[in-house]
Amino acid sequence: MQTHFTPEQLTDPGTARANEILRACVHCGFCTATCPTYQVLGDELDSPRGRIYLIKDMLENNRKPDEKTVTHIDRCLSCLACMTTCPSGVHYMHLVDHARAYIEEHYDRPWSDRALRWVLARVLPYPNRFRLALLGAKITRPFVRFLPDQRLRAMIAMAPKVIPPVSRNDDPQTFPAQGKKMRVALMTGCAQKALNTDINDATIRLLTRLGAEVVVAEGAGCCGALTHHMGKENESHAAAAKNIRAWVREMDNGLDAIVINTSGCGTTVKDYGHMFRNDPLADDAARVSAIAMDVSEVLMKLDLPMGTNKETKVAYHAACSLQHGQQIKTYPKELLKKAGYTVLEPADSHLCCGSAGTYNLMQPEISGQLKTRKVDTLEALLPDIIAAGNIGCMMQIGSATDVPIVHTVELLDWATGGPKPPAMDSAGKSDVKVPILR
């Protein structure tokens, strides 16, 4: 694609990177075939190719974003299926992230949009605030039909029936390994700590059982992804910088990996090197990104024991941030099969479930259509369990099906001596006290 940025414009690192990405695009349109919003809406401007044209026009002309451009960019899930499909290697993620930051700086959103985004940015990344918000949502649920804004109704509907107690395993500490093979830092996250404490508990049990000493680093918290994808660069970089400093301290004491069990976070942490490329933290950020791994990558390095056939059918949902953002497609399925589960894959497994961070809260209608399609394909497999590697996907899919949905590590933990995943019990409660380490 031909571009016409001025030398002055290209002195801005974000614009210079956008120029590189735009020039790689050859207009082939392969991306439209795998774009969920294009499939749902059928509008070229709701495809990656269409958004690329809008972004190019906006950036080249230093144009104040208009409502049309903002609408179509806001509708992007950042599922990154287009990057998997693109034969030219167009790095759409960096382009759309820069466009969102540009819009955040130059576009005056309606007050209701500003208010919603302000609340999300100041609640979701903070577990204690999020817990209070979830409690408020539960109280408000009987009156949800009276709320005028569909987005507010979606926020209320997201609240789980049971808000789990705080897990002290998420506090800064070190968990010794059984026959130490490696030392890793576990990213405990933010929203996940309020929505589902079983995932981190199971991860710690599984890793230590297989020989990984697990460190929860002092000062680490939200990865910054939620605000990053809203274009709020200052907030997202501040959160990321805290993690970088916390993990570098542990790296200086010897660290083999930074383990992330929420794939949406993993995609962002692995991109810290790019995010901080022009920052004094550039070298440390690159060091962090270099050893950041999804939990499935670390488990492939450890000796997961071969399990017996459990006659349990597991429908595996591939989170977009894992299969497209990190290009990890086979590891979770291989691990589940090795543990003894029968793994099933739904039709159109490359398509997004509609969760996409805060997307299901800000674009509930499109998100709902994608959720229905995803749940239909999963239920068609008649599974005993649905497994996924991302809390957002688990909440999205779980809100529309009676099939239990659990994190992949919970099933692997169960298969290797841990407790049965609580979500598999009819009452949603575990038969063991939480938290528990074995």
VOFI-111032 format. One record per residue (C-alpha): residue number from 1; residue in three letters; x, y, z. Coordinates in Angstrom, 3 decimals, always signed. Layout:
// VOFI-111032
seq  type  xx  yy  zz
NUM  Ala  X  Y  Z
...
***
This chain:
// VOFI-111032
seq  type  xx  yy  zz
1  Met  +0.000  +0.000  +0.000
2  Gln  +1.386  +3.407  -0.948
3  Thr  +1.573  +5.969  +1.850
4  His  +2.273  +9.716  +1.883
5  Phe  +3.432  +10.624  +5.357
6  Thr  +5.667  +13.680  +5.639
7  Pro  +9.164  +13.484  +7.144
8  Glu  +7.854  +15.473  +10.111
9  Gln  +5.041  +12.980  +10.699
10  Leu  +7.483  +10.070  +10.604
11  Thr  +9.462  +11.508  +13.501
12  Asp  +6.650  +10.204  +15.712
13  Pro  +7.473  +6.553  +16.566
14  Gly  +3.828  +5.480  +16.462
15  Thr  +3.270  +7.014  +13.045
16  Ala  +6.524  +5.568  +11.742
17  Arg  +5.462  +2.094  +12.869
18  Ala  +1.999  +2.605  +11.328
19  Asn  +3.669  +3.566  +8.049
20  Glu  +5.678  +0.318  +8.025
21  Ile  +2.536  -1.720  +8.648
22  Leu  +0.427  +0.093  +6.059
23  Arg  +3.106  -0.384  +3.388
24  Ala  +3.054  -4.149  +4.012
25  Cys  -0.657  -4.416  +3.095
26  Val  -1.344  -5.542  -0.488
27  His  -5.161  -5.157  -0.422
28  Cys  -5.638  -8.909  -0.972
29  Gly  -8.690  -9.181  +1.277
30  Phe  -7.792  -12.562  +2.762
31  Cys  -8.411  -10.990  +6.171
32  Thr  -12.108  -10.482  +5.432
33  Ala  -12.674  -14.252  +5.321
34  Thr  -11.735  -14.716  +8.969
35  Cys  -12.879  -11.409  +10.483
36  Pro  -15.800  -12.032  +12.881
37  Thr  -17.256  -8.526  +12.639
38  Tyr  -17.217  -8.610  +8.841
39  Gln  -19.017  -11.956  +8.915
40  Val  -21.648  -10.608  +11.294
41  Leu  -22.121  -7.132  +9.798
42  Gly  -21.093  -7.620  +6.165
43  Asp  -19.625  -4.110  +5.957
44  Glu  -16.199  -3.696  +4.321
45  Leu  -15.387  -0.991  +6.869
46  Asp  -15.918  -3.569  +9.610
47  Ser  -13.149  -5.727  +8.167
48  Pro  -9.397  -5.302  +8.759
49  Arg  -8.891  -4.071  +5.199
50  Gly  -11.598  -1.466  +5.599
51  Arg  -10.278  -0.300  +8.948
52  Ile  -6.777  -0.061  +7.501
53  Tyr  -8.062  +2.406  +4.879
54  Leu  -9.809  +4.451  +7.580
55  Ile  -6.700  +4.496  +9.782
56  Lys  -4.455  +5.452  +6.857
57  Asp  -6.672  +8.372  +5.911
58  Met  -6.927  +9.556  +9.511
59  Leu  -3.199  +9.398  +10.258
60  Glu  -1.873  +10.687  +6.920
61  Asn  -4.056  +13.773  +7.085
62  Asn  -3.575  +14.374  +10.802
63  Arg  -7.336  +14.347  +10.755
64  Lys  -9.482  +14.721  +13.824
65  Pro  -11.271  +11.355  +14.098
66  Asp  -14.892  +11.447  +12.991
67  Glu  -17.781  +9.389  +14.313
68  Lys  -17.723  +6.992  +11.349
69  Thr  -14.041  +6.135  +11.755
70  Val  -14.338  +5.735  +15.512
71  Thr  -17.418  +3.520  +15.197
72  His  -15.718  +1.033  +12.884
73  Ile  -12.475  +0.934  +14.869
74  Asp  -14.410  +0.514  +18.130
75  Arg  -16.125  -2.499  +16.589
76  Cys  -12.791  -4.277  +16.108
77  Leu  -12.407  -7.160  +18.567
78  Ser  -8.605  -7.271  +18.292
79  Cys  -9.049  -11.022  +17.900
80  Leu  -6.107  -10.913  +15.453
81  Ala  -7.484  -13.662  +13.228
82  Cys  -6.516  -11.362  +10.380
83  Met  -2.866  -11.634  +11.379
84  Thr  -3.030  -15.423  +11.213
85  Thr  -4.615  -15.218  +7.756
86  Cys  -2.561  -12.389  +6.236
87  Pro  -0.012  -13.663  +3.682
88  Ser  +1.910  -10.369  +3.799
89  Gly  +2.608  -10.273  +7.525
90  Val  +0.665  -7.083  +8.219
91  His  +1.003  -6.428  +11.967
92  Tyr  -2.567  -5.251  +12.419
93  Met  -2.324  -5.343  +16.231
94  His  +0.246  -2.547  +16.412
95  Leu  -1.677  -0.525  +13.836
96  Val  -5.075  -0.665  +15.527
97  Asp  -3.527  -0.067  +18.957
98  His  -1.883  +3.110  +17.654
99  Ala  -5.161  +4.188  +16.046
100  Arg  -6.971  +3.740  +19.352
101  Ala  -4.397  +5.842  +21.168
102  Tyr  -4.748  +8.529  +18.475
103  Ile  -8.538  +8.466  +18.851
104  Glu  -8.289  +8.640  +22.642
105  Glu  -6.155  +11.776  +22.322
106  His  -8.038  +13.565  +19.549
107  Tyr  -11.694  +12.465  +19.663
108  Asp  -14.330  +13.894  +21.976
109  Arg  -16.600  +10.962  +22.772
110  Pro  -20.206  +11.378  +23.959
111  Trp  -20.373  +11.764  +27.734
112  Ser  -21.983  +8.324  +28.210
113  Asp  -19.090  +6.656  +26.362
114  Arg  -16.515  +8.620  +28.334
115  Ala  -18.208  +7.701  +31.598
116  Leu  -18.408  +3.997  +30.762
117  Arg  -14.789  +3.800  +29.667
118  Trp  -13.681  +5.750  +32.747
119  Val  -15.479  +3.312  +35.031
120  Leu  -14.105  +0.229  +33.253
121  Ala  -10.552  +1.580  +33.370
122  Arg  -10.787  +2.296  +37.083
123  Val  -12.594  -0.831  +38.202
124  Leu  -11.624  -3.906  +36.177
125  Pro  -7.831  -3.717  +36.680
126  Tyr  -8.235  -3.486  +40.471
127  Pro  -9.429  -6.743  +42.089
128  Asn  -10.858  -5.188  +45.261
129  Arg  -12.797  -2.533  +43.361
130  Phe  -13.969  -5.155  +40.894
131  Arg  -15.237  -7.376  +43.715
132  Leu  -17.301  -4.487  +45.065
133  Ala  -18.636  -3.801  +41.568
134  Leu  -19.592  -7.468  +41.147
135  Leu  -21.424  -7.388  +44.465
136  Gly  -23.272  -4.265  +43.341
137  Ala  -24.144  -5.962  +40.060
138  Lys  -25.635  -8.938  +41.909
139  Ile  -27.781  -6.620  +44.011
140  Thr  -28.894  -4.701  +40.921
141  Arg  -29.665  -7.792  +38.800
142  Pro  -33.428  -7.982  +39.686
143  Phe  -33.855  -4.458  +38.304
144  Val  -31.708  -4.877  +35.189
145  Arg  -34.658  -4.603  +32.784
146  Phe  -35.194  -1.008  +33.900
147  Leu  -31.702  +0.113  +32.858
148  Pro  -31.873  +2.209  +29.655
149  Asp  -28.389  +1.413  +28.328
150  Gln  -27.758  -2.021  +26.824
151  Arg  -24.121  -1.770  +27.861
152  Leu  -25.110  -1.349  +31.506
153  Arg  -27.359  -4.387  +31.236
154  Ala  -24.422  -6.353  +29.813
155  Met  -22.249  -5.313  +32.756
156  Ile  -24.855  -6.520  +35.238
157  Ala  -25.296  -9.807  +33.377
158  Met  -21.539  -10.461  +33.510
159  Ala  -21.485  -10.813  +37.291
160  Pro  -21.066  -14.461  +38.369
161  Lys  -23.624  -16.098  +40.622
162  Val  -20.910  -16.803  +43.171
163  Ile  -18.148  -14.316  +43.938
164  Pro  -15.234  -16.431  +45.203
165  Pro  -13.394  -15.623  +48.426
166  Val  -9.993  -14.008  +48.148
167  Ser  -7.225  -16.543  +47.609
168  Arg  -4.180  -15.881  +49.746
169  Asn  -2.170  -17.767  +47.126
170  Asp  -2.286  -14.559  +45.101
171  Asp  -0.252  -12.711  +47.761
172  Pro  +3.482  -12.165  +47.117
173  Gln  +5.311  -15.333  +48.210
174  Thr  +7.265  -18.333  +46.959
175  Phe  +5.866  -21.841  +46.530
176  Pro  +8.574  -24.536  +46.670
177  Ala  +8.694  -27.202  +43.972
178  Gln  +8.683  -30.962  +44.306
179  Gly  +12.089  -31.830  +42.836
180  Lys  +12.951  -28.365  +41.565
181  Lys  +13.593  -28.146  +37.810
182  Met  +12.960  -24.465  +37.201
183  Arg  +11.969  -21.201  +38.870
184  Val  +9.075  -19.194  +37.438
185  Ala  +7.079  -16.098  +38.292
186  Leu  +3.303  -16.410  +38.063
187  Met  +1.333  -13.423  +36.853
188  Thr  -1.763  -13.503  +39.062
189  Gly  -3.563  -10.815  +37.045
190  Cys  -6.394  -8.514  +38.063
191  Ala  -9.963  -9.304  +36.976
192  Gln  -9.283  -13.042  +37.177
193  Lys  -8.495  -12.730  +40.892
194  Ala  -12.012  -11.407  +41.462
195  Leu  -13.885  -13.669  +39.037
196  Asn  -12.230  -17.064  +39.520
197  Thr  -9.536  -17.822  +42.102
198  Asp  -9.499  -21.531  +41.186
199  Ile  -7.318  -20.888  +38.110
200  Asn  -4.295  -19.471  +39.920
201  Asp  -4.662  -22.030  +42.727
202  Ala  -4.677  -24.890  +40.219
203  Thr  -1.759  -23.378  +38.302
204  Ile  +0.404  -23.182  +41.415
205  Arg  -0.450  -26.735  +42.462
206  Leu  +0.261  -28.106  +38.989
207  Leu  +3.525  -26.266  +38.418
208  Thr  +4.997  -27.073  +41.830
209  Arg  +3.923  -30.714  +41.477
210  Leu  +5.794  -30.926  +38.164
211  Gly  +8.977  -29.298  +39.471
212  Ala  +8.604  -25.538  +39.023
213  Glu  +9.219  -23.245  +41.974
214  Val  +6.560  -20.534  +41.707
215  Val  +7.118  -16.939  +42.754
216  Val  +4.343  -14.364  +43.073
217  Ala  +6.354  -11.147  +42.732
218  Glu  +5.863  -8.176  +45.026
219  Gly  +4.452  -5.227  +43.071
220  Ala  +3.158  -7.125  +40.030
221  Gly  -0.477  -6.701  +39.049
222  Cys  -2.602  -5.864  +36.016
223  Cys  -0.759  -6.314  +32.710
224  Gly  -2.304  -3.132  +31.271
225  Ala  -4.176  -4.851  +28.436
226  Leu  -7.641  -3.592  +29.363
227  Thr  -6.645  +0.083  +29.242
228  His  -4.172  -0.472  +26.388
229  His  -6.967  -1.630  +24.089
230  Met  -9.022  +1.425  +25.047
231  Gly  -6.201  +3.644  +23.815
232  Lys  -5.328  +4.838  +27.328
233  Glu  -1.568  +4.581  +26.882
234  Asn  -0.520  +6.423  +30.033
235  Glu  -2.569  +4.131  +32.256
236  Ser  -1.631  +0.926  +30.460
237  His  +2.084  +1.781  +30.427
238  Ala  +2.026  +2.666  +34.119
239  Ala  +0.556  -0.750  +34.954
240  Ala  +3.014  -2.522  +32.661
241  Ala  +5.977  -0.629  +34.126
242  Lys  +5.129  -1.914  +37.622
243  Asn  +5.205  -5.467  +36.312
244  Ile  +8.458  -4.955  +34.474
245  Arg  +10.190  -3.627  +37.591
246  Ala  +8.737  -6.388  +39.779
247  Trp  +9.730  -9.199  +37.441
248  Val  +13.197  -7.822  +36.682
249  Arg  +13.944  -7.962  +40.409
250  Glu  +13.073  -11.663  +40.343
251  Met  +15.002  -12.194  +37.089
252  Asp  +18.107  -10.815  +38.776
253  Asn  +17.755  -13.684  +41.268
254  Gly  +17.367  -16.251  +38.487
255  Leu  +14.083  -16.816  +36.661
256  Asp  +13.352  -19.245  +33.842
257  Ala  +9.951  -17.933  +32.805
258  Ile  +7.121  -15.555  +33.566
259  Val  +4.031  -17.757  +33.486
260  Ile  +0.710  -16.297  +32.338
261  Asn  -2.520  -18.286  +32.517
262  Thr  -4.753  -15.638  +30.944
263  Ser  -3.904  -15.554  +27.268
264  Gly  -5.203  -12.026  +26.736
265  Cys  -2.627  -10.841  +29.256
266  Gly  +0.046  -13.037  +27.712
267  Thr  -0.301  -11.391  +24.309
268  Thr  +0.236  -7.977  +25.886
269  Val  +3.150  -8.974  +28.140
270  Lys  +4.919  -10.555  +25.191
271  Asp  +4.551  -7.169  +23.456
272  Tyr  +6.105  -5.131  +26.297
273  Gly  +9.343  -4.908  +24.294
274  His  +7.479  -3.060  +21.536
275  Met  +5.368  -0.963  +23.898
276  Phe  +8.459  +0.355  +25.695
277  Arg  +10.844  +0.473  +22.715
278  Asn  +11.398  +4.227  +23.135
279  Asp  +11.266  +4.263  +26.935
280  Pro  +14.073  +4.149  +29.514
281  Leu  +12.630  +0.751  +30.479
282  Ala  +13.197  -0.586  +26.944
283  Asp  +15.931  -3.088  +27.847
284  Asp  +14.102  -4.421  +30.895
285  Ala  +10.827  -4.630  +28.965
286  Ala  +12.535  -6.649  +26.235
287  Arg  +13.995  -8.983  +28.878
288  Val  +10.532  -9.552  +30.339
289  Ser  +8.925  -10.201  +26.957
290  Ala  +11.686  -12.669  +26.078
291  Ile  +10.803  -15.038  +28.946
292  Ala  +7.034  -14.460  +29.102
293  Met  +5.205  -17.734  +28.393
294  Asp  +1.690  -19.028  +28.359
295  Val  +1.251  -21.703  +31.007
296  Ser  +0.857  -24.324  +28.256
297  Glu  +4.327  -23.465  +26.923
298  Val  +5.879  -24.031  +30.346
299  Leu  +3.962  -27.265  +30.881
300  Met  +5.309  -28.591  +27.582
301  Lys  +8.799  -28.164  +29.053
302  Leu  +7.902  -30.089  +32.208
303  Asp  +7.236  -33.799  +32.479
304  Leu  +3.462  -34.052  +32.562
305  Pro  +2.699  -37.708  +33.370
306  Met  +0.776  -39.779  +30.861
307  Gly  -2.781  -40.244  +32.122
308  Thr  -5.193  -43.095  +31.687
309  Asn  -8.271  -42.747  +29.483
310  Lys  -10.818  -40.826  +31.524
311  Glu  -13.722  -41.246  +29.095
312  Thr  -14.328  -37.529  +29.502
313  Lys  -15.107  -35.480  +26.395
314  Val  -13.553  -32.021  +26.516
315  Ala  -14.558  -29.402  +23.958
316  Tyr  -11.516  -27.177  +23.610
317  His  -12.175  -23.496  +22.937
318  Ala  -9.122  -21.800  +21.442
319  Ala  -8.935  -18.256  +22.788
320  Cys  -8.096  -15.751  +20.046
321  Ser  -5.320  -14.213  +22.099
322  Leu  -3.698  -17.650  +22.336
323  Gln  -4.168  -19.031  +18.812
324  His  -3.822  -15.730  +16.930
325  Gly  -2.086  -13.351  +19.326
326  Gln  +0.556  -15.852  +20.482
327  Gln  +0.271  -18.432  +17.694
328  Ile  -0.118  -21.249  +20.237
329  Lys  -2.504  -23.701  +18.641
330  Thr  -1.584  -27.257  +19.665
331  Tyr  -0.029  -27.231  +23.142
332  Pro  -3.223  -27.117  +25.238
333  Lys  -4.805  -29.897  +23.171
334  Glu  -1.666  -32.040  +23.361
335  Leu  -1.509  -31.634  +27.133
336  Leu  -5.175  -32.519  +27.615
337  Lys  -4.821  -35.603  +25.434
338  Lys  -1.689  -36.676  +27.311
339  Ala  -3.601  -36.335  +30.595
340  Gly  -6.199  -38.801  +29.291
341  Tyr  -9.040  -36.597  +28.072
342  Thr  -10.846  -36.948  +24.751
343  Val  -10.403  -33.568  +23.063
344  Leu  -12.988  -32.247  +20.618
345  Glu  -12.761  -29.105  +18.473
346  Pro  -15.785  -27.068  +17.357
347  Ala  -16.485  -25.883  +13.845
348  Asp  -14.980  -22.495  +12.967
349  Ser  -12.656  -22.701  +15.956
350  His  -10.703  -19.724  +14.591
351  Leu  -13.625  -17.347  +15.221
352  Cys  -13.910  -15.188  +18.335
353  Cys  -16.458  -15.862  +21.089
354  Gly  -17.101  -12.125  +21.414
355  Ser  -15.510  -11.543  +24.817
356  Ala  -12.343  -9.679  +23.754
357  Gly  -11.484  -7.907  +27.002
358  Thr  -14.100  -5.195  +27.535
359  Tyr  -15.683  -5.681  +24.102
360  Asn  -18.645  -7.652  +25.450
361  Leu  -19.419  -4.684  +27.719
362  Met  -18.976  -1.932  +25.136
363  Gln  -20.377  -3.737  +22.064
364  Pro  -22.947  -6.115  +23.624
365  Glu  -25.069  -6.656  +20.505
366  Ile  -22.233  -7.842  +18.246
367  Ser  -20.656  -9.710  +21.146
368  Gly  -23.950  -11.493  +21.820
369  Gln  -24.224  -12.722  +18.233
370  Leu  -20.692  -14.090  +18.337
371  Lys  -21.341  -15.720  +21.704
372  Thr  -24.434  -17.509  +20.428
373  Arg  -22.581  -18.857  +17.414
374  Lys  -19.638  -20.028  +19.509
375  Val  -21.809  -21.745  +22.110
376  Asp  -23.835  -23.488  +19.411
377  Thr  -20.693  -24.975  +17.853
378  Leu  -19.368  -26.106  +21.229
379  Glu  -22.632  -27.667  +22.404
380  Ala  -22.983  -29.488  +19.080
381  Leu  -20.046  -31.646  +20.206
382  Leu  -22.058  -32.895  +23.220
383  Pro  -19.072  -32.454  +25.545
384  Asp  -18.835  -33.227  +29.245
385  Ile  -16.679  -30.149  +29.807
386  Ile  -15.557  -27.076  +27.892
387  Ala  -11.930  -26.010  +28.405
388  Ala  -10.344  -22.649  +27.610
389  Gly  -7.203  -20.731  +28.470
390  Asn  -8.622  -17.254  +29.060
391  Ile  -10.929  -15.999  +31.824
392  Gly  -12.780  -13.623  +29.490
393  Cys  -13.744  -16.459  +27.159
394  Met  -14.772  -18.593  +30.128
395  Met  -17.118  -15.899  +31.448
396  Gln  -18.543  -15.175  +27.988
397  Ile  -19.232  -18.788  +27.030
398  Gly  -20.246  -19.836  +30.520
399  Ser  -23.013  -17.225  +30.571
400  Ala  -24.818  -19.007  +27.725
401  Thr  -24.381  -22.727  +28.374
402  Asp  -25.063  -25.278  +31.098
403  Val  -21.967  -27.274  +30.110
404  Pro  -19.295  -26.710  +32.779
405  Ile  -16.436  -24.553  +31.537
406  Val  -13.041  -24.650  +33.221
407  His  -9.491  -23.550  +32.571
408  Thr  -7.181  -26.048  +30.907
409  Val  -4.877  -26.029  +33.945
410  Glu  -7.755  -27.056  +36.229
411  Leu  -8.266  -30.225  +34.198
412  Leu  -4.533  -30.950  +34.124
413  Asp  -4.300  -30.348  +37.871
414  Trp  -7.219  -32.713  +38.476
415  Ala  -5.659  -35.379  +36.256
416  Thr  -2.390  -35.252  +38.181
417  Gly  -3.696  -35.407  +41.736
418  Gly  -5.443  -32.100  +42.362
419  Pro  -9.077  -31.541  +43.358
420  Lys  -11.981  -31.734  +40.958
421  Pro  -12.610  -28.325  +39.343
422  Pro  -15.339  -26.618  +41.395
423  Ala  -17.227  -25.518  +38.262
424  Met  -17.942  -29.165  +37.500
425  Asp  -20.056  -29.545  +40.630
426  Ser  -23.732  -28.744  +40.173
427  Ala  -23.695  -26.149  +42.924
428  Gly  -20.506  -24.570  +41.613
429  Lys  -18.740  -25.295  +44.878
430  Ser  -15.654  -27.342  +45.471
431  Asp  -15.570  -30.295  +47.822
432  Val  -12.260  -28.928  +49.136
433  Lys  -11.505  -25.724  +50.986
434  Val  -10.309  -22.807  +48.872
435  Pro  -7.457  -22.095  +48.570
436  Ile  -5.708  -25.450  +48.778
437  Leu  -2.340  -26.560  +47.510
438  Arg  -1.363  -30.165  +47.027
***
